[in-house]
């Protein structure tokens, strides 16, 4: 769970996106098996860059 918090904080700080939306996206990646905070942050940034 600490990995999720770290990734959410990083993405919100870098993009200024809504924390709730970021949390939901990161949770999906985490439940899909991504447990590394750096990887979660990278995947999250990729996802939010597409939108």
Order of alpha helices (4+ residues) and beta strands (2+ residues): alpha-alpha-alpha
